[in-house]
Amino acid sequence: LMSIARARQLRKTMTQWEVRLWSKLRGDATGARFRRQHPIGRYIVDFASIPARLIIEVDGFHHRLSTRDAARDAWLCDQGWQVLRISNHQVQWQLYEVCHGIAQAVRERLGR
């Protein structure tokens, strides 16, 4: 129950890069519906497509060095999810390519 309240709070305080990507994901630019700030187990992921079991994480530079993220990703993968980590820089400067890559991952996950 706590994670649902936390997810609601995170939806209200999304970063500018999360907002920018969400504007594309919510418009179905990738061929799948996504949820934002979605609880999975004890984690809250930035974006999740339930049918494709695909998670999108938008990260700043500090995440590249995070051992906590590696453990989190491993747990999510063990649960059958694929995690795509996209940098703030990619969202800012390569949004078309990011959306294309997400759409490709969705097709692969859904077997299309």
HUNOR-V541817 format. One record per residue. N is the residue number from 1. PSI is psi in whole degrees, 0 to 359 (NA if undefined). D_CENTER is the distance of its C-alpha to the mean C-alpha in Angstrom with 1 decimal. Layout:
n:psi:d_center
N:PSI:D_CENTER
N:PSI:D_CENTER
This chain:
n:psi:d_center
1:322:21.1
2:322:20.3
3:330:16.6
4:316:16.7
5:319:18.7
6:319:16.4
7:318:13.3
8:318:15.7
9:317:16.7
10:328:13.3
11:329:12.8
12:343:16.1
13:37:15.4
14:149:12.2
15:164:12.9
16:328:14.3
17:322:11.6
18:318:8.9
19:316:11.8
20:314:12.6
21:320:9.4
22:325:9.5
23:330:13.1
24:316:12.4
25:321:9.8
26:340:12.2
27:9:15.1
28:33:14.2
29:352:14.4
30:356:12.5
31:8:14.7
32:153:12.6
33:140:11.9
34:151:8.5
35:149:8.7
36:147:7.6
37:63:8.3
38:126:9.0
39:132:11.5
40:114:11.7
41:228:15.0
42:7:15.6
43:157:12.0
44:119:9.7
45:154:6.0
46:305:4.4
47:142:3.4
48:134:5.5
49:112:8.4
50:310:11.2
51:322:13.8
52:351:12.0
53:49:10.6
54:130:7.5
55:136:4.2
56:125:1.9
57:128:3.7
58:119:6.4
59:146:9.5
60:179:13.2
61:322:16.0
62:337:16.7
63:337:13.7
64:337:15.4
65:5:18.3
66:119:16.7
67:334:18.1
68:320:16.4
69:322:12.9
70:316:14.8
71:319:16.2
72:313:13.0
73:319:11.5
74:317:14.9
75:315:15.1
76:319:12.0
77:321:13.4
78:334:16.7
79:1:15.5
80:11:14.7
81:152:10.9
82:135:9.8
83:123:7.2
84:123:6.7
85:125:7.2
86:133:8.2
87:156:11.0
88:320:12.2
89:317:15.1
90:319:13.5
91:320:12.0
92:316:15.5
93:348:17.7
94:42:16.1
95:320:14.1
96:313:16.0
97:322:15.4
98:311:11.6
99:321:11.7
100:316:14.4
101:321:12.5
102:315:9.6
103:320:12.7
104:317:14.5
105:320:12.0
106:312:12.1
107:316:15.9
108:317:16.3
109:326:14.5
110:359:16.6
111:36:19.7
112:NA:20.4
